[in-house]
Amino acid sequence: ELFGYDFMVCPASGRPRAWLIEVNSSPALDYSTPVTCPLVKKVMEDTVRVMVDLPEGGEGTDIGEWVPL
């Protein structure tokens, strides 16, 4: 499953703080702005790598920006 996390970052005394606003179980993956277009493309490409390439190639397979836990 793919979840979308929305954060708000605001300045605090000395360093920024991040606040979790919401978690979406079905995040929008459309090219709605010039900012989201490359991000959505990268998420889609890397998701295919995790779902298809990783099971076939095993450990050491390029999975893009994903980090195994």
Short mmCIF file of the C-alpha atoms (twelve columns), coordinates in Angstrom:
data_MODEL
# 
_entry.id   MODEL 
# 
loop_
_atom_site.group_PDB 
_atom_site.id 
_atom_site.type_symbol 
_atom_site.label_atom_id 
_atom_site.label_alt_id 
_atom_site.label_comp_id 
_atom_site.label_asym_id 
_atom_site.label_seq_id 
_atom_site.Cartn_x 
_atom_site.Cartn_y 
_atom_site.Cartn_z 
_atom_site.pdbx_PDB_model_num 
ATOM 1  C CA . GLU A 1  0.000  0.000   0.000   1 
ATOM 2  C CA . LEU A 2  1.077  3.563   -0.622  1 
ATOM 3  C CA . PHE A 3  0.231  6.216   1.952   1 
ATOM 4  C CA . GLY A 4  0.471  9.982   1.593   1 
ATOM 5  C CA . TYR A 5  1.666  12.033  4.556   1 
ATOM 6  C CA . ASP A 6  0.975  15.773  4.770   1 
ATOM 7  C CA . PHE A 7  3.292  17.821  6.963   1 
ATOM 8  C CA . MET A 8  3.418  21.469  7.956   1 
ATOM 9  C CA . VAL A 9  6.831  22.924  8.718   1 
ATOM 10 C CA . CYS A 10 6.979  26.057  10.835  1 
ATOM 11 C CA . PRO A 11 9.784  27.985  12.479  1 
ATOM 12 C CA . ALA A 12 10.285 27.513  16.195  1 
ATOM 13 C CA . SER A 13 12.821 28.881  18.620  1 
ATOM 14 C CA . GLY A 14 16.036 28.116  16.791  1 
ATOM 15 C CA . ARG A 15 14.997 25.282  14.468  1 
ATOM 16 C CA . PRO A 16 12.003 24.351  12.310  1 
ATOM 17 C CA . ARG A 17 9.385  21.942  13.634  1 
ATOM 18 C CA . ALA A 18 7.382  19.507  11.535  1 
ATOM 19 C CA . TRP A 19 3.735  18.766  12.313  1 
ATOM 20 C CA . LEU A 20 1.867  15.803  10.846  1 
ATOM 21 C CA . ILE A 21 -1.417 17.103  9.434   1 
ATOM 22 C CA . GLU A 22 -2.937 13.950  7.955   1 
ATOM 23 C CA . VAL A 23 -2.261 10.520  6.467   1 
ATOM 24 C CA . ASN A 24 -4.017 9.556   3.231   1 
ATOM 25 C CA . SER A 25 -4.627 5.909   2.374   1 
ATOM 26 C CA . SER A 26 -5.251 6.865   -1.270  1 
ATOM 27 C CA . PRO A 27 -3.021 9.850   -2.069  1 
ATOM 28 C CA . ALA A 28 -3.619 11.867  -5.233  1 
ATOM 29 C CA . LEU A 29 -1.014 10.934  -7.824  1 
ATOM 30 C CA . ASP A 30 -1.905 13.387  -10.553 1 
ATOM 31 C CA . TYR A 31 0.318  15.950  -12.212 1 
ATOM 32 C CA . SER A 32 -1.549 18.894  -10.709 1 
ATOM 33 C CA . THR A 33 1.335  21.385  -10.397 1 
ATOM 34 C CA . PRO A 34 4.848  21.852  -11.776 1 
ATOM 35 C CA . VAL A 35 6.157  20.811  -8.351  1 
ATOM 36 C CA . THR A 36 4.170  17.573  -8.066  1 
ATOM 37 C CA . CYS A 37 4.776  16.421  -11.642 1 
ATOM 38 C CA . PRO A 38 8.396  15.231  -11.176 1 
ATOM 39 C CA . LEU A 39 7.657  13.962  -7.652  1 
ATOM 40 C CA . VAL A 40 4.729  11.802  -8.781  1 
ATOM 41 C CA . LYS A 41 6.719  10.440  -11.730 1 
ATOM 42 C CA . LYS A 42 9.580  9.463   -9.393  1 
ATOM 43 C CA . VAL A 43 7.217  7.798   -6.889  1 
ATOM 44 C CA . MET A 44 5.585  5.779   -9.656  1 
ATOM 45 C CA . GLU A 45 8.926  4.667   -11.161 1 
ATOM 46 C CA . ASP A 46 10.369 3.709   -7.777  1 
ATOM 47 C CA . THR A 47 7.188  1.878   -6.726  1 
ATOM 48 C CA . VAL A 48 7.459  -0.329  -9.817  1 
ATOM 49 C CA . ARG A 49 11.090 -1.034  -8.904  1 
ATOM 50 C CA . VAL A 50 10.043 -2.175  -5.434  1 
ATOM 51 C CA . MET A 51 7.067  -4.224  -6.614  1 
ATOM 52 C CA . VAL A 52 8.647  -5.850  -9.706  1 
ATOM 53 C CA . ASP A 53 12.434 -5.564  -9.697  1 
ATOM 54 C CA . LEU A 54 13.136 -6.190  -6.002  1 
ATOM 55 C CA . PRO A 55 11.417 -9.601  -5.761  1 
ATOM 56 C CA . GLU A 56 13.231 -10.761 -8.916  1 
ATOM 57 C CA . GLY A 57 16.641 -9.233  -8.213  1 
ATOM 58 C CA . GLY A 58 16.842 -9.553  -4.451  1 
ATOM 59 C CA . GLU A 59 19.116 -7.593  -2.161  1 
ATOM 60 C CA . GLY A 60 21.190 -4.952  -3.931  1 
ATOM 61 C CA . THR A 61 18.483 -4.144  -6.498  1 
ATOM 62 C CA . ASP A 62 18.124 -0.442  -7.323  1 
ATOM 63 C CA . ILE A 63 14.890 0.667   -5.634  1 
ATOM 64 C CA . GLY A 64 15.332 4.395   -6.231  1 
ATOM 65 C CA . GLU A 65 14.560 6.645   -3.279  1 
ATOM 66 C CA . TRP A 66 12.866 3.938   -1.186  1 
ATOM 67 C CA . VAL A 67 14.651 2.832   1.968   1 
ATOM 68 C CA . PRO A 68 14.053 -0.737  3.208   1 
ATOM 69 C CA . LEU A 69 13.077 -0.986  6.854   1 
# 
